[in-house]
Amino acid sequence: MNQEFRQCLETKKIIPFARGKNLVKKELSVARSDLSDAKAGYENERYKWSTIQAYYAMFHAARALIYSQGYREKSHYCLAVALRPYL
């Protein structure tokens, strides 16, 4: 466990979340839906909305990954910290 992740745990910006494993499929479903909306927005030249939807697709996919590991984020920064070992 790296120091940044440890700090996120200490400041409770990442918390243990036993229920997370049961929510992985839901988060991935939301990510797929957001990605589909992003593609549709892009095709309709709604670039601002498409960018927002693409961001949320990535957010929910990332959340599914940390849920699968038994954690939940309380900070977008700490969510990024939790993803580093997978990059």
PDB file of N, CA, C and O in Angstrom:
ATOM      1  N   MET A   1       0.855  -1.168   0.000  1.00  0.00           N
ATOM      2  CA  MET A   1       0.000   0.000   0.000  1.00  0.00           C
ATOM      3  C   MET A   1       0.904   1.236   0.000  1.00  0.00           C
ATOM      4  O   MET A   1       1.775   1.378   0.858  1.00  0.00           O
ATOM      5  N   ASN A   2       0.688   2.123  -0.969  1.00  0.00           N
ATOM      6  CA  ASN A   2       1.550   3.301  -1.042  1.00  0.00           C
ATOM      7  C   ASN A   2       1.116   4.382  -0.045  1.00  0.00           C
ATOM      8  O   ASN A   2       0.019   4.329   0.512  1.00  0.00           O
ATOM      9  N   GLN A   3       1.983   5.344   0.160  1.00  0.00           N
ATOM     10  CA  GLN A   3       1.754   6.390   1.167  1.00  0.00           C
ATOM     11  C   GLN A   3       0.515   7.230   0.863  1.00  0.00           C
ATOM     12  O   GLN A   3      -0.241   7.568   1.775  1.00  0.00           O
ATOM     13  N   GLU A   4       0.300   7.567  -0.399  1.00  0.00           N
ATOM     14  CA  GLU A   4      -0.873   8.385  -0.738  1.00  0.00           C
ATOM     15  C   GLU A   4      -2.171   7.650  -0.429  1.00  0.00           C
ATOM     16  O   GLU A   4      -3.115   8.241   0.095  1.00  0.00           O
ATOM     17  N   PHE A   5      -2.216   6.361  -0.753  1.00  0.00           N
ATOM     18  CA  PHE A   5      -3.411   5.574  -0.457  1.00  0.00           C
ATOM     19  C   PHE A   5      -3.620   5.500   1.049  1.00  0.00           C
ATOM     20  O   PHE A   5      -4.742   5.639   1.534  1.00  0.00           O
ATOM     21  N   ARG A   6      -2.545   5.281   1.778  1.00  0.00           N
ATOM     22  CA  ARG A   6      -2.617   5.234   3.242  1.00  0.00           C
ATOM     23  C   ARG A   6      -3.159   6.560   3.792  1.00  0.00           C
ATOM     24  O   ARG A   6      -3.969   6.571   4.719  1.00  0.00           O
ATOM     25  N   GLN A   7      -2.703   7.671   3.211  1.00  0.00           N
ATOM     26  CA  GLN A   7      -3.168   8.979   3.657  1.00  0.00           C
ATOM     27  C   GLN A   7      -4.663   9.155   3.353  1.00  0.00           C
ATOM     28  O   GLN A   7      -5.399   9.721   4.162  1.00  0.00           O
ATOM     29  N   CYS A   8      -5.104   8.674   2.195  1.00  0.00           N
ATOM     30  CA  CYS A   8      -6.532   8.736   1.857  1.00  0.00           C
ATOM     31  C   CYS A   8      -7.363   7.935   2.853  1.00  0.00           C
ATOM     32  O   CYS A   8      -8.461   8.348   3.226  1.00  0.00           O
ATOM     33  N   LEU A   9      -6.838   6.791   3.280  1.00  0.00           N
ATOM     34  CA  LEU A   9      -7.535   6.006   4.305  1.00  0.00           C
ATOM     35  C   LEU A   9      -7.571   6.744   5.637  1.00  0.00           C
ATOM     36  O   LEU A   9      -8.607   6.791   6.300  1.00  0.00           O
ATOM     37  N   GLU A  10      -6.438   7.317   6.024  1.00  0.00           N
ATOM     38  CA  GLU A  10      -6.356   8.021   7.311  1.00  0.00           C
ATOM     39  C   GLU A  10      -7.288   9.225   7.366  1.00  0.00           C
ATOM     40  O   GLU A  10      -7.862   9.518   8.415  1.00  0.00           O
ATOM     41  N   THR A  11      -7.442   9.925   6.243  1.00  0.00           N
ATOM     42  CA  THR A  11      -8.313  11.108   6.202  1.00  0.00           C
ATOM     43  C   THR A  11      -9.755  10.749   5.842  1.00  0.00           C
ATOM     44  O   THR A  11     -10.604  11.626   5.686  1.00  0.00           O
ATOM     45  N   LYS A  12     -10.019   9.440   5.711  1.00  0.00           N
ATOM     46  CA  LYS A  12     -11.350   8.908   5.416  1.00  0.00           C
ATOM     47  C   LYS A  12     -11.905   9.384   4.075  1.00  0.00           C
ATOM     48  O   LYS A  12     -13.114   9.521   3.890  1.00  0.00           O
ATOM     49  N   LYS A  13     -10.974   9.633   3.143  1.00  0.00           N
ATOM     50  CA  LYS A  13     -11.396   9.973   1.788  1.00  0.00           C
ATOM     51  C   LYS A  13     -11.506   8.724   0.931  1.00  0.00           C
ATOM     52  O   LYS A  13     -12.028   8.761  -0.183  1.00  0.00           O
ATOM     53  N   ILE A  14     -11.008   7.622   1.467  1.00  0.00           N
ATOM     54  CA  ILE A  14     -11.303   6.276   0.989  1.00  0.00           C
ATOM     55  C   ILE A  14     -11.639   5.494   2.244  1.00  0.00           C
ATOM     56  O   ILE A  14     -10.918   5.538   3.240  1.00  0.00           O
ATOM     57  N   ILE A  15     -12.752   4.778   2.172  1.00  0.00           N
ATOM     58  CA  ILE A  15     -13.191   4.023   3.347  1.00  0.00           C
ATOM     59  C   ILE A  15     -13.452   2.565   2.956  1.00  0.00           C
ATOM     60  O   ILE A  15     -13.789   2.274   1.808  1.00  0.00           O
ATOM     61  N   PRO A  16     -13.295   1.660   3.912  1.00  0.00           N
ATOM     62  CA  PRO A  16     -13.695   0.280   3.650  1.00  0.00           C
ATOM     63  C   PRO A  16     -15.195   0.249   3.354  1.00  0.00           C
ATOM     64  O   PRO A  16     -15.972   0.982   3.966  1.00  0.00           O
ATOM     65  N   PHE A  17     -15.591  -0.604   2.410  1.00  0.00           N
ATOM     66  CA  PHE A  17     -16.983  -0.634   1.961  1.00  0.00           C
ATOM     67  C   PHE A  17     -17.328  -2.064   1.553  1.00  0.00           C
ATOM     68  O   PHE A  17     -17.235  -2.432   0.382  1.00  0.00           O
ATOM     69  N   ALA A  18     -17.725  -2.855   2.535  1.00  0.00           N
ATOM     70  CA  ALA A  18     -17.993  -4.269   2.302  1.00  0.00           C
ATOM     71  C   ALA A  18     -19.104  -4.486   1.274  1.00  0.00           C
ATOM     72  O   ALA A  18     -19.049  -5.450   0.510  1.00  0.00           O
ATOM     73  N   ARG A  19     -20.104  -3.616   1.239  1.00  0.00           N
ATOM     74  CA  ARG A  19     -21.220  -3.764   0.293  1.00  0.00           C
ATOM     75  C   ARG A  19     -20.806  -3.504  -1.145  1.00  0.00           C
ATOM     76  O   ARG A  19     -21.551  -3.824  -2.071  1.00  0.00           O
ATOM     77  N   GLY A  20     -19.632  -2.929  -1.341  1.00  0.00           N
ATOM     78  CA  GLY A  20     -19.202  -2.549  -2.678  1.00  0.00           C
ATOM     79  C   GLY A  20     -19.187  -3.685  -3.675  1.00  0.00           C
ATOM     80  O   GLY A  20     -19.553  -3.499  -4.835  1.00  0.00           O
ATOM     81  N   LYS A  21     -18.772  -4.846  -3.241  1.00  0.00           N
ATOM     82  CA  LYS A  21     -18.683  -5.976  -4.175  1.00  0.00           C
ATOM     83  C   LYS A  21     -20.043  -6.316  -4.770  1.00  0.00           C
ATOM     84  O   LYS A  21     -20.126  -6.828  -5.887  1.00  0.00           O
ATOM     85  N   ASN A  22     -21.103  -6.034  -4.029  1.00  0.00           N
ATOM     86  CA  ASN A  22     -22.454  -6.281  -4.536  1.00  0.00           C
ATOM     87  C   ASN A  22     -22.923  -5.200  -5.507  1.00  0.00           C
ATOM     88  O   ASN A  22     -23.943  -5.375  -6.175  1.00  0.00           O
ATOM     89  N   LEU A  23     -22.208  -4.106  -5.593  1.00  0.00           N
ATOM     90  CA  LEU A  23     -22.615  -2.976  -6.435  1.00  0.00           C
ATOM     91  C   LEU A  23     -21.787  -2.839  -7.709  1.00  0.00           C
ATOM     92  O   LEU A  23     -22.023  -1.926  -8.500  1.00  0.00           O
ATOM     93  N   VAL A  24     -20.833  -3.720  -7.916  1.00  0.00           N
ATOM     94  CA  VAL A  24     -19.947  -3.621  -9.079  1.00  0.00           C
ATOM     95  C   VAL A  24     -20.745  -3.676 -10.382  1.00  0.00           C
ATOM     96  O   VAL A  24     -20.545  -2.840 -11.262  1.00  0.00           O
ATOM     97  N   LYS A  25     -21.636  -4.640 -10.511  1.00  0.00           N
ATOM     98  CA  LYS A  25     -22.415  -4.773 -11.750  1.00  0.00           C
ATOM     99  C   LYS A  25     -23.263  -3.532 -12.015  1.00  0.00           C
ATOM    100  O   LYS A  25     -23.381  -3.091 -13.158  1.00  0.00           O
ATOM    101  N   LYS A  26     -23.849  -2.972 -10.965  1.00  0.00           N
ATOM    102  CA  LYS A  26     -24.660  -1.757 -11.116  1.00  0.00           C
ATOM    103  C   LYS A  26     -23.801  -0.606 -11.619  1.00  0.00           C
ATOM    104  O   LYS A  26     -24.201   0.108 -12.539  1.00  0.00           O
ATOM    105  N   GLU A  27     -22.626  -0.418 -11.027  1.00  0.00           N
ATOM    106  CA  GLU A  27     -21.738   0.670 -11.448  1.00  0.00           C
ATOM    107  C   GLU A  27     -21.285   0.494 -12.897  1.00  0.00           C
ATOM    108  O   GLU A  27     -21.199   1.466 -13.647  1.00  0.00           O
ATOM    109  N   LEU A  28     -20.997  -0.745 -13.287  1.00  0.00           N
ATOM    110  CA  LEU A  28     -20.589  -0.988 -14.674  1.00  0.00           C
ATOM    111  C   LEU A  28     -21.752  -0.737 -15.640  1.00  0.00           C
ATOM    112  O   LEU A  28     -21.544  -0.261 -16.757  1.00  0.00           O
ATOM    113  N   SER A  29     -22.949  -1.052 -15.215  1.00  0.00           N
ATOM    114  CA  SER A  29     -24.122  -0.780 -16.047  1.00  0.00           C
ATOM    115  C   SER A  29     -24.313   0.724 -16.240  1.00  0.00           C
ATOM    116  O   SER A  29     -24.609   1.182 -17.344  1.00  0.00           O
ATOM    117  N   VAL A  30     -24.144   1.477 -15.173  1.00  0.00           N
ATOM    118  CA  VAL A  30     -24.244   2.939 -15.265  1.00  0.00           C
ATOM    119  C   VAL A  30     -23.135   3.478 -16.173  1.00  0.00           C
ATOM    120  O   VAL A  30     -23.371   4.383 -16.974  1.00  0.00           O
ATOM    121  N   ALA A  31     -21.941   2.930 -16.051  1.00  0.00           N
ATOM    122  CA  ALA A  31     -20.819   3.368 -16.901  1.00  0.00           C
ATOM    123  C   ALA A  31     -21.131   3.112 -18.372  1.00  0.00           C
ATOM    124  O   ALA A  31     -20.880   3.966 -19.222  1.00  0.00           O
ATOM    125  N   ARG A  32     -21.674   1.945 -18.668  1.00  0.00           N
ATOM    126  CA  ARG A  32     -22.028   1.629 -20.069  1.00  0.00           C
ATOM    127  C   ARG A  32     -23.090   2.582 -20.596  1.00  0.00           C
ATOM    128  O   ARG A  32     -23.005   3.052 -21.730  1.00  0.00           O
ATOM    129  N   SER A  33     -24.081   2.861 -19.775  1.00  0.00           N
ATOM    130  CA  SER A  33     -25.150   3.779 -20.176  1.00  0.00           C
ATOM    131  C   SER A  33     -24.600   5.181 -20.432  1.00  0.00           C
ATOM    132  O   SER A  33     -24.944   5.815 -21.430  1.00  0.00           O
ATOM    133  N   ASP A  34     -23.756   5.655 -19.539  1.00  0.00           N
ATOM    134  CA  ASP A  34     -23.152   6.981 -19.715  1.00  0.00           C
ATOM    135  C   ASP A  34     -22.282   7.035 -20.964  1.00  0.00           C
ATOM    136  O   ASP A  34     -22.275   8.040 -21.675  1.00  0.00           O
ATOM    137  N   LEU A  35     -21.548   5.958 -21.234  1.00  0.00           N
ATOM    138  CA  LEU A  35     -20.713   5.926 -22.428  1.00  0.00           C
ATOM    139  C   LEU A  35     -21.575   5.952 -23.689  1.00  0.00           C
ATOM    140  O   LEU A  35     -21.237   6.628 -24.661  1.00  0.00           O
ATOM    141  N   SER A  36     -22.673   5.228 -23.674  1.00  0.00           N
ATOM    142  CA  SER A  36     -23.595   5.239 -24.810  1.00  0.00           C
ATOM    143  C   SER A  36     -24.152   6.645 -25.032  1.00  0.00           C
ATOM    144  O   SER A  36     -24.239   7.111 -26.168  1.00  0.00           O
ATOM    145  N   ASP A  37     -24.528   7.317 -23.946  1.00  0.00           N
ATOM    146  CA  ASP A  37     -25.028   8.692 -24.044  1.00  0.00           C
ATOM    147  C   ASP A  37     -23.947   9.625 -24.568  1.00  0.00           C
ATOM    148  O   ASP A  37     -24.232  10.536 -25.346  1.00  0.00           O
ATOM    149  N   ALA A  38     -22.711   9.403 -24.146  1.00  0.00           N
ATOM    150  CA  ALA A  38     -21.598  10.237 -24.615  1.00  0.00           C
ATOM    151  C   ALA A  38     -21.398  10.075 -26.117  1.00  0.00           C
ATOM    152  O   ALA A  38     -21.192  11.057 -26.831  1.00  0.00           O
ATOM    153  N   LYS A  39     -21.458   8.852 -26.588  1.00  0.00           N
ATOM    154  CA  LYS A  39     -21.310   8.604 -28.027  1.00  0.00           C
ATOM    155  C   LYS A  39     -22.433   9.265 -28.815  1.00  0.00           C
ATOM    156  O   LYS A  39     -22.189   9.881 -29.853  1.00  0.00           O
ATOM    157  N   ALA A  40     -23.663   9.138 -28.324  1.00  0.00           N
ATOM    158  CA  ALA A  40     -24.810   9.748 -29.007  1.00  0.00           C
ATOM    159  C   ALA A  40     -24.673  11.267 -29.030  1.00  0.00           C
ATOM    160  O   ALA A  40     -24.939  11.901 -30.051  1.00  0.00           O
ATOM    161  N   GLY A  41     -24.261  11.846 -27.916  1.00  0.00           N
ATOM    162  CA  GLY A  41     -24.065  13.294 -27.865  1.00  0.00           C
ATOM    163  C   GLY A  41     -22.996  13.752 -28.835  1.00  0.00           C
ATOM    164  O   GLY A  41     -23.144  14.785 -29.489  1.00  0.00           O
ATOM    165  N   TYR A  42     -21.924  12.990 -28.932  1.00  0.00           N
ATOM    166  CA  TYR A  42     -20.846  13.329 -29.854  1.00  0.00           C
ATOM    167  C   TYR A  42     -21.340  13.277 -31.301  1.00  0.00           C
ATOM    168  O   TYR A  42     -21.052  14.168 -32.101  1.00  0.00           O
ATOM    169  N   GLU A  43     -22.077  12.232 -31.618  1.00  0.00           N
ATOM    170  CA  GLU A  43     -22.610  12.095 -32.980  1.00  0.00           C
ATOM    171  C   GLU A  43     -23.572  13.226 -33.337  1.00  0.00           C
ATOM    172  O   GLU A  43     -23.713  13.579 -34.507  1.00  0.00           O
ATOM    173  N   ASN A  44     -24.230  13.789 -32.330  1.00  0.00           N
ATOM    174  CA  ASN A  44     -25.165  14.900 -32.539  1.00  0.00           C
ATOM    175  C   ASN A  44     -24.509  16.258 -32.310  1.00  0.00           C
ATOM    176  O   ASN A  44     -25.193  17.274 -32.184  1.00  0.00           O
ATOM    177  N   GLU A  45     -23.191  16.267 -32.258  1.00  0.00           N
ATOM    178  CA  GLU A  45     -22.392  17.478 -32.072  1.00  0.00           C
ATOM    179  C   GLU A  45     -22.713  18.225 -30.788  1.00  0.00           C
ATOM    180  O   GLU A  45     -22.610  19.450 -30.731  1.00  0.00           O
ATOM    181  N   ARG A  46     -23.099  17.490 -29.769  1.00  0.00           N
ATOM    182  CA  ARG A  46     -23.330  18.070 -28.441  1.00  0.00           C
ATOM    183  C   ARG A  46     -22.085  17.753 -27.612  1.00  0.00           C
ATOM    184  O   ARG A  46     -22.115  16.926 -26.701  1.00  0.00           O
ATOM    185  N   TYR A  47     -21.002  18.430 -27.953  1.00  0.00           N
ATOM    186  CA  TYR A  47     -19.682  18.088 -27.418  1.00  0.00           C
ATOM    187  C   TYR A  47     -19.550  18.322 -25.920  1.00  0.00           C
ATOM    188  O   TYR A  47     -18.931  17.515 -25.226  1.00  0.00           O
ATOM    189  N   LYS A  48     -20.110  19.396 -25.414  1.00  0.00           N
ATOM    190  CA  LYS A  48     -20.009  19.664 -23.980  1.00  0.00           C
ATOM    191  C   LYS A  48     -20.705  18.542 -23.200  1.00  0.00           C
ATOM    192  O   LYS A  48     -20.137  17.998 -22.254  1.00  0.00           O
ATOM    193  N   TRP A  49     -21.917  18.205 -23.594  1.00  0.00           N
ATOM    194  CA  TRP A  49     -22.660  17.143 -22.917  1.00  0.00           C
ATOM    195  C   TRP A  49     -21.951  15.803 -23.085  1.00  0.00           C
ATOM    196  O   TRP A  49     -21.901  15.004 -22.151  1.00  0.00           O
ATOM    197  N   SER A  50     -21.410  15.560 -24.260  1.00  0.00           N
ATOM    198  CA  SER A  50     -20.689  14.326 -24.532  1.00  0.00           C
ATOM    199  C   SER A  50     -19.480  14.190 -23.607  1.00  0.00           C
ATOM    200  O   SER A  50     -19.206  13.106 -23.091  1.00  0.00           O
ATOM    201  N   THR A  51     -18.776  15.269 -23.404  1.00  0.00           N
ATOM    202  CA  THR A  51     -17.608  15.253 -22.511  1.00  0.00           C
ATOM    203  C   THR A  51     -18.023  14.933 -21.078  1.00  0.00           C
ATOM    204  O   THR A  51     -17.359  14.153 -20.396  1.00  0.00           O
ATOM    205  N   ILE A  52     -19.108  15.527 -20.630  1.00  0.00           N
ATOM    206  CA  ILE A  52     -19.605  15.275 -19.271  1.00  0.00           C
ATOM    207  C   ILE A  52     -20.001  13.813 -19.112  1.00  0.00           C
ATOM    208  O   ILE A  52     -19.653  13.180 -18.116  1.00  0.00           O
ATOM    209  N   GLN A  53     -20.721  13.280 -20.078  1.00  0.00           N
ATOM    210  CA  GLN A  53     -21.148  11.886 -20.002  1.00  0.00           C
ATOM    211  C   GLN A  53     -19.951  10.936 -20.064  1.00  0.00           C
ATOM    212  O   GLN A  53     -19.934   9.918 -19.373  1.00  0.00           O
ATOM    213  N   ALA A  54     -18.960  11.259 -20.880  1.00  0.00           N
ATOM    214  CA  ALA A  54     -17.757  10.419 -20.955  1.00  0.00           C
ATOM    215  C   ALA A  54     -17.026  10.422 -19.606  1.00  0.00           C
ATOM    216  O   ALA A  54     -16.539   9.385 -19.155  1.00  0.00           O
ATOM    217  N   TYR A  55     -16.955  11.583 -18.974  1.00  0.00           N
ATOM    218  CA  TYR A  55     -16.334  11.670 -17.651  1.00  0.00           C
ATOM    219  C   TYR A  55     -17.063  10.756 -16.659  1.00  0.00           C
ATOM    220  O   TYR A  55     -16.426  10.007 -15.919  1.00  0.00           O
ATOM    221  N   TYR A  56     -18.383  10.822 -16.648  1.00  0.00           N
ATOM    222  CA  TYR A  56     -19.138   9.993 -15.712  1.00  0.00           C
ATOM    223  C   TYR A  56     -19.009   8.512 -16.037  1.00  0.00           C
ATOM    224  O   TYR A  56     -19.026   7.683 -15.127  1.00  0.00           O
ATOM    225  N   ALA A  57     -18.882   8.160 -17.308  1.00  0.00           N
ATOM    226  CA  ALA A  57     -18.644   6.760 -17.673  1.00  0.00           C
ATOM    227  C   ALA A  57     -17.340   6.281 -17.038  1.00  0.00           C
ATOM    228  O   ALA A  57     -17.284   5.191 -16.468  1.00  0.00           O
ATOM    229  N   MET A  58     -16.292   7.100 -17.139  1.00  0.00           N
ATOM    230  CA  MET A  58     -15.007   6.740 -16.536  1.00  0.00           C
ATOM    231  C   MET A  58     -15.105   6.687 -15.012  1.00  0.00           C
ATOM    232  O   MET A  58     -14.540   5.793 -14.384  1.00  0.00           O
ATOM    233  N   PHE A  59     -15.814   7.635 -14.424  1.00  0.00           N
ATOM    234  CA  PHE A  59     -15.969   7.684 -12.970  1.00  0.00           C
ATOM    235  C   PHE A  59     -16.635   6.405 -12.459  1.00  0.00           C
ATOM    236  O   PHE A  59     -16.156   5.791 -11.505  1.00  0.00           O
ATOM    237  N   HIS A  60     -17.736   6.008 -13.093  1.00  0.00           N
ATOM    238  CA  HIS A  60     -18.454   4.822 -12.614  1.00  0.00           C
ATOM    239  C   HIS A  60     -17.667   3.539 -12.863  1.00  0.00           C
ATOM    240  O   HIS A  60     -17.746   2.605 -12.065  1.00  0.00           O
ATOM    241  N   ALA A  61     -16.918   3.480 -13.945  1.00  0.00           N
ATOM    242  CA  ALA A  61     -16.058   2.308 -14.183  1.00  0.00           C
ATOM    243  C   ALA A  61     -14.957   2.235 -13.120  1.00  0.00           C
ATOM    244  O   ALA A  61     -14.653   1.156 -12.611  1.00  0.00           O
ATOM    245  N   ALA A  62     -14.369   3.373 -12.791  1.00  0.00           N
ATOM    246  CA  ALA A  62     -13.333   3.424 -11.751  1.00  0.00           C
ATOM    247  C   ALA A  62     -13.917   3.047 -10.396  1.00  0.00           C
ATOM    248  O   ALA A  62     -13.293   2.323  -9.620  1.00  0.00           O
ATOM    249  N   ARG A  63     -15.099   3.536 -10.125  1.00  0.00           N
ATOM    250  CA  ARG A  63     -15.760   3.228  -8.859  1.00  0.00           C
ATOM    251  C   ARG A  63     -16.027   1.713  -8.764  1.00  0.00           C
ATOM    252  O   ARG A  63     -15.856   1.117  -7.701  1.00  0.00           O
ATOM    253  N   ALA A  64     -16.440   1.107  -9.864  1.00  0.00           N
ATOM    254  CA  ALA A  64     -16.671  -0.342  -9.867  1.00  0.00           C
ATOM    255  C   ALA A  64     -15.387  -1.082  -9.489  1.00  0.00           C
ATOM    256  O   ALA A  64     -15.425  -2.063  -8.747  1.00  0.00           O
ATOM    257  N   LEU A  65     -14.262  -0.611  -9.999  1.00  0.00           N
ATOM    258  CA  LEU A  65     -12.985  -1.258  -9.705  1.00  0.00           C
ATOM    259  C   LEU A  65     -12.648  -1.176  -8.215  1.00  0.00           C
ATOM    260  O   LEU A  65     -12.260  -2.177  -7.613  1.00  0.00           O
ATOM    261  N   ILE A  66     -12.792   0.001  -7.623  1.00  0.00           N
ATOM    262  CA  ILE A  66     -12.437   0.072  -6.195  1.00  0.00           C
ATOM    263  C   ILE A  66     -13.500  -0.602  -5.327  1.00  0.00           C
ATOM    264  O   ILE A  66     -13.182  -1.118  -4.256  1.00  0.00           O
ATOM    265  N   TYR A  67     -14.755  -0.603  -5.774  1.00  0.00           N
ATOM    266  CA  TYR A  67     -15.774  -1.371  -5.055  1.00  0.00           C
ATOM    267  C   TYR A  67     -15.378  -2.847  -5.022  1.00  0.00           C
ATOM    268  O   TYR A  67     -15.527  -3.516  -3.999  1.00  0.00           O
ATOM    269  N   SER A  68     -14.879  -3.340  -6.139  1.00  0.00           N
ATOM    270  CA  SER A  68     -14.501  -4.756  -6.209  1.00  0.00           C
ATOM    271  C   SER A  68     -13.378  -5.093  -5.232  1.00  0.00           C
ATOM    272  O   SER A  68     -13.186  -6.256  -4.875  1.00  0.00           O
ATOM    273  N   GLN A  69     -12.638  -4.072  -4.802  1.00  0.00           N
ATOM    274  CA  GLN A  69     -11.554  -4.257  -3.847  1.00  0.00           C
ATOM    275  C   GLN A  69     -11.982  -3.968  -2.409  1.00  0.00           C
ATOM    276  O   GLN A  69     -11.172  -4.041  -1.485  1.00  0.00           O
ATOM    277  N   GLY A  70     -13.281  -3.634  -2.229  1.00  0.00           N
ATOM    278  CA  GLY A  70     -13.812  -3.427  -0.880  1.00  0.00           C
ATOM    279  C   GLY A  70     -13.647  -2.028  -0.333  1.00  0.00           C
ATOM    280  O   GLY A  70     -13.638  -1.833   0.882  1.00  0.00           O
ATOM    281  N   TYR A  71     -13.515  -1.044  -1.220  1.00  0.00           N
ATOM    282  CA  TYR A  71     -13.362   0.358  -0.793  1.00  0.00           C
ATOM    283  C   TYR A  71     -14.373   1.247  -1.507  1.00  0.00           C
ATOM    284  O   TYR A  71     -14.943   0.883  -2.536  1.00  0.00           O
ATOM    285  N   ARG A  72     -14.574   2.422  -0.924  1.00  0.00           N
ATOM    286  CA  ARG A  72     -15.406   3.455  -1.533  1.00  0.00           C
ATOM    287  C   ARG A  72     -14.683   4.787  -1.411  1.00  0.00           C
ATOM    288  O   ARG A  72     -14.061   5.076  -0.389  1.00  0.00           O
ATOM    289  N   GLU A  73     -14.770   5.588  -2.450  1.00  0.00           N
ATOM    290  CA  GLU A  73     -14.105   6.889  -2.464  1.00  0.00           C
ATOM    291  C   GLU A  73     -15.008   7.966  -1.864  1.00  0.00           C
ATOM    292  O   GLU A  73     -16.234   7.879  -1.932  1.00  0.00           O
ATOM    293  N   LYS A  74     -14.391   8.958  -1.291  1.00  0.00           N
ATOM    294  CA  LYS A  74     -15.071  10.164  -0.824  1.00  0.00           C
ATOM    295  C   LYS A  74     -14.422  11.386  -1.453  1.00  0.00           C
ATOM    296  O   LYS A  74     -14.707  12.521  -1.071  1.00  0.00           O
ATOM    297  N   SER A  75     -13.538  11.140  -2.428  1.00  0.00           N
ATOM    298  CA  SER A  75     -12.770  12.197  -3.067  1.00  0.00           C
ATOM    299  C   SER A  75     -12.347  11.714  -4.451  1.00  0.00           C
ATOM    300  O   SER A  75     -11.885  10.583  -4.605  1.00  0.00           O
ATOM    301  N   HIS A  76     -12.502  12.562  -5.445  1.00  0.00           N
ATOM    302  CA  HIS A  76     -12.083  12.192  -6.799  1.00  0.00           C
ATOM    303  C   HIS A  76     -10.555  12.005  -6.844  1.00  0.00           C
ATOM    304  O   HIS A  76     -10.054  11.134  -7.556  1.00  0.00           O
ATOM    305  N   TYR A  77      -9.836  12.810  -6.096  1.00  0.00           N
ATOM    306  CA  TYR A  77      -8.380  12.665  -6.039  1.00  0.00           C
ATOM    307  C   TYR A  77      -8.011  11.290  -5.499  1.00  0.00           C
ATOM    308  O   TYR A  77      -7.167  10.599  -6.070  1.00  0.00           O
ATOM    309  N   CYS A  78      -8.643  10.896  -4.403  1.00  0.00           N
ATOM    310  CA  CYS A  78      -8.309   9.600  -3.810  1.00  0.00           C
ATOM    311  C   CYS A  78      -8.793   8.446  -4.677  1.00  0.00           C
ATOM    312  O   CYS A  78      -8.218   7.359  -4.624  1.00  0.00           O
ATOM    313  N   LEU A  79      -9.824   8.653  -5.465  1.00  0.00           N
ATOM    314  CA  LEU A  79     -10.225   7.633  -6.430  1.00  0.00           C
ATOM    315  C   LEU A  79      -9.085   7.422  -7.437  1.00  0.00           C
ATOM    316  O   LEU A  79      -8.759   6.285  -7.778  1.00  0.00           O
ATOM    317  N   ALA A  80      -8.492   8.502  -7.903  1.00  0.00           N
ATOM    318  CA  ALA A  80      -7.348   8.412  -8.825  1.00  0.00           C
ATOM    319  C   ALA A  80      -6.172   7.725  -8.156  1.00  0.00           C
ATOM    320  O   ALA A  80      -5.489   6.919  -8.788  1.00  0.00           O
ATOM    321  N   VAL A  81      -5.926   8.026  -6.900  1.00  0.00           N
ATOM    322  CA  VAL A  81      -4.838   7.382  -6.152  1.00  0.00           C
ATOM    323  C   VAL A  81      -5.098   5.870  -6.087  1.00  0.00           C
ATOM    324  O   VAL A  81      -4.177   5.076  -6.279  1.00  0.00           O
ATOM    325  N   ALA A  82      -6.336   5.475  -5.819  1.00  0.00           N
ATOM    326  CA  ALA A  82      -6.667   4.054  -5.709  1.00  0.00           C
ATOM    327  C   ALA A  82      -6.494   3.320  -7.036  1.00  0.00           C
ATOM    328  O   ALA A  82      -6.273   2.109  -7.045  1.00  0.00           O
ATOM    329  N   LEU A  83      -6.590   4.033  -8.152  1.00  0.00           N
ATOM    330  CA  LEU A  83      -6.476   3.403  -9.471  1.00  0.00           C
ATOM    331  C   LEU A  83      -5.036   3.213  -9.924  1.00  0.00           C
ATOM    332  O   LEU A  83      -4.783   2.398 -10.811  1.00  0.00           O
ATOM    333  N   ARG A  84      -4.107   3.921  -9.357  1.00  0.00           N
ATOM    334  CA  ARG A  84      -2.725   3.888  -9.841  1.00  0.00           C
ATOM    335  C   ARG A  84      -2.120   2.499  -9.983  1.00  0.00           C
ATOM    336  O   ARG A  84      -1.416   2.255 -10.963  1.00  0.00           O
ATOM    337  N   PRO A  85      -2.361   1.571  -9.049  1.00  0.00           N
ATOM    338  CA  PRO A  85      -1.773   0.247  -9.240  1.00  0.00           C
ATOM    339  C   PRO A  85      -2.283  -0.486 -10.488  1.00  0.00           C
ATOM    340  O   PRO A  85      -1.657  -1.444 -10.941  1.00  0.00           O
ATOM    341  N   TYR A  86      -3.400  -0.047 -11.035  1.00  0.00           N
ATOM    342  CA  TYR A  86      -3.993  -0.715 -12.196  1.00  0.00           C
ATOM    343  C   TYR A  86      -3.586  -0.081 -13.511  1.00  0.00           C
ATOM    344  O   TYR A  86      -3.933  -0.589 -14.578  1.00  0.00           O
ATOM    345  N   LEU A  87      -2.854   1.022 -13.450  1.00  0.00           N
ATOM    346  CA  LEU A  87      -2.473   1.721 -14.679  1.00  0.00           C
ATOM    347  C   LEU A  87      -1.159   1.233 -15.217  1.00  0.00           C
ATOM    348  O   LEU A  87      -0.695   1.720 -16.248  1.00  0.00           O
TER     349      LEU A  87
END
